[in-house]
């Protein structure tokens, strides 16, 4: 099972080349395939509801807002490639991002393998410049080498929700104070201190009453 699962994940999760990698996983083993498909579809809806991730996380940690490529708020839209996610961290504000950290949705994956009874759905984001100041430099505590991938995966009666961070390096661009800020946020995250944030998200996405 693990080998098959990894072969699907490689279609959207980049290879680890620099910096650190992190991740969080939650899973449920349902009583049958049909219950698993139902939870998979519910989880997919929650994954796409970016503007309510803060609520899904139990109203703790970072706040997330979907925007268009110019930074205009999208209140009810389904995320699409090219959309941005504006992140308000419980940390010193990012001066380069007008107080926020920014990522861009760069890829979606929606896979089904009937012969293996598998479904995979998710998207990948990457740090991006402030849409109100297109300097080309990442307005995020990580460089734009880093990615975060958010996935819902089903095989048979088991459903997983996952976050996978890859190629995470502190962003050393910008003013001296902003460099210090980025290192103060990035280093703990690289050491795993951001895991509770993503663990609460993936657990909330898969919240299920048996």
C-alpha positions in Angstrom: 0.0 0.0 0.0 2.7 2.5 0.9 4.5 2.1 -2.4 1.3 2.6 -4.3 0.4 5.6 -2.3 3.8 7.2 -2.7 3.6 6.8 -6.5 0.5 8.9 -6.5 1.8 11.5 -4.1 4.9 12.0 -6.3 2.7 13.5 -9.0 2.2 16.6 -6.9 4.8 16.6 -4.1 8.2 17.9 -5.3 11.4 16.1 -4.6 13.2 17.3 -1.5 16.4 19.1 -2.7 17.3 21.9 -0.2 16.5 22.9 3.3 14.0 21.0 5.5 10.9 19.0 4.9 7.9 18.8 7.2 4.5 17.2 7.2 1.3 16.3 9.1 -1.2 13.4 8.5 -4.5 12.4 9.8 -6.4 9.2 8.8 -9.6 7.3 9.3 -10.3 3.7 8.6 -14.0 3.5 7.8 -16.3 0.5 8.0 -16.6 0.2 4.2 -15.6 1.7 0.9 -18.8 3.7 0.5 -18.4 5.5 3.9 -14.8 6.2 2.9 -15.9 7.8 -0.4 -18.4 9.9 1.5 -15.8 11.2 3.9 -13.3 11.8 1.0 -15.8 14.1 -0.7 -16.6 15.9 2.6 -12.9 16.4 3.2 -12.4 17.6 -0.3 -15.0 20.3 0.3 -13.3 21.4 3.5 -9.9 21.5 1.9 -11.2 23.9 -0.7 -12.8 26.1 1.9 -9.6 28.0 2.5 -11.3 31.0 4.0 -12.6 28.8 6.9 -9.4 27.0 7.6 -9.0 29.0 10.7 -12.3 27.7 11.9 -11.5 24.2 10.8 -8.3 24.5 12.9 -10.3 25.3 16.0 -9.9 29.1 15.7 -6.2 28.9 16.6 -3.0 29.6 14.7 -2.9 31.3 11.3 -5.8 32.9 9.5 -6.1 32.3 5.7 -7.8 34.4 3.0 -8.2 33.4 -0.6 -7.5 36.3 -3.1 -7.2 36.8 -6.8 -3.7 37.4 -8.4 -4.0 41.1 -7.5 -4.7 40.5 -3.8 -8.5 41.2 -4.1 -10.4 39.2 -1.5 -12.4 36.2 -2.9 -15.1 35.5 -0.3 -17.0 32.5 -1.8 -14.8 31.3 -4.8 -13.5 27.8 -5.3 -9.7 28.0 -5.3 -8.0 27.9 -8.7 -4.5 27.9 -10.1 -3.1 31.5 -9.9 -5.2 32.4 -6.9 -3.2 33.6 -3.8 -3.6 32.8 -0.2 -3.0 35.6 2.2 -1.8 34.3 5.6 -2.0 36.2 8.9 0.4 34.5 11.3 0.4 34.8 15.1 3.8 36.3 14.8 5.4 39.7 14.0 3.9 41.1 10.7 5.7 40.7 7.4 6.6 44.2 6.3 7.3 43.0 2.7 3.8 41.5 2.5 1.9 44.5 4.0 1.7 42.5 7.3 0.9 39.2 5.7 2.7 36.2 4.2 1.6 35.2 0.6 1.5 32.0 -1.4 0.3 31.2 -4.9 -1.7 28.1 -5.9 0.4 26.6 -8.6 -1.0 23.1 -9.2 -4.1 20.9 -8.6 -4.2 17.1 -8.9 -7.3 15.0 -9.2 -6.6 11.3 -9.7 -8.7 8.2 -9.7 -7.5 4.6 -10.1 -10.5 2.2 -10.3 -8.3 -0.9 -10.5 -6.5 0.0 -7.2 -9.6 1.6 -5.6 -7.8 4.9 -5.0 -8.7 8.6 -5.1 -6.3 11.5 -4.7 -7.2 15.2 -4.6 -5.1 18.2 -3.6 -3.2 21.3 -4.5 0.2 22.8 -4.1 1.2 26.4 -3.1 4.5 28.3 -3.2 5.6 31.6 -1.7 5.1 34.6 -4.0 5.7 38.3 -4.0 3.3 40.8 -2.5 0.6 41.3 -5.2 0.6 45.1 -4.3 4.4 45.3 -4.8 5.7 43.0 -7.5 9.3 43.1 -6.5 9.8 39.4 -7.5 11.0 38.7 -4.0 9.1 36.2 -1.8 6.7 37.9 0.7 6.9 34.9 3.0 9.2 33.7 5.7 10.4 30.9 3.3 12.0 31.4 -0.1 10.1 30.6 -3.2 11.9 27.2 -3.3 9.5 26.0 -0.6 6.2 24.4 -1.3 3.3 23.2 0.8 1.0 20.5 -0.6 -2.4 19.8 0.8 -4.0 16.4 -0.1 -6.9 14.1 0.5 -6.2 10.5 -0.4 -8.4 7.4 -0.2 -7.5 3.8 -0.7 -10.3 1.3 -0.1 -12.0 2.1 3.2 -9.1 4.3 4.6 -9.0 8.1 4.1 -6.0 10.4 4.7 -5.6 14.2 4.9 -2.0 15.4 4.6 0.1 18.5 4.5 3.7 18.1 3.1 6.3 20.9 3.2 9.3 20.6 1.0 12.5 22.6 0.3 12.0 25.0 3.2 14.6 27.7 3.6 14.4 31.0 5.5 13.8 34.1 3.3 16.9 36.3 3.8 15.7 39.1 1.4 14.3 42.5 2.5 15.2 44.8 5.3 17.4 43.7 8.2 14.4 43.7 10.6 12.3 41.6 8.1 15.2 39.1 7.7 15.3 38.7 11.5 11.5 38.3 11.5 11.6 35.6 8.8 14.3 33.7 10.6 12.4 33.8 13.9 9.4 32.4 12.1 11.1 30.0 9.7 13.6 28.2 11.9 11.0 27.0 14.5 8.7 25.9 11.6 11.6 24.0 10.0 12.2 22.3 13.3 8.7 21.1 13.4 7.0 23.7 15.6 4.5 24.5 12.8 3.3 20.9 12.9 0.5 21.6 15.4 -1.0 24.1 12.9 -1.1 21.6 10.1 -2.1 18.7 12.4 -5.1 20.7 13.6 -6.0 21.5 9.9 -5.8 17.9 8.6 -7.6 16.6 11.7 -10.3 19.2 11.2 -10.6 18.3 7.5 -11.2 14.7 8.4 -13.4 15.3 11.4 -15.8 12.4 11.5 -18.4 10.9 13.8 -18.5 7.1 13.5 
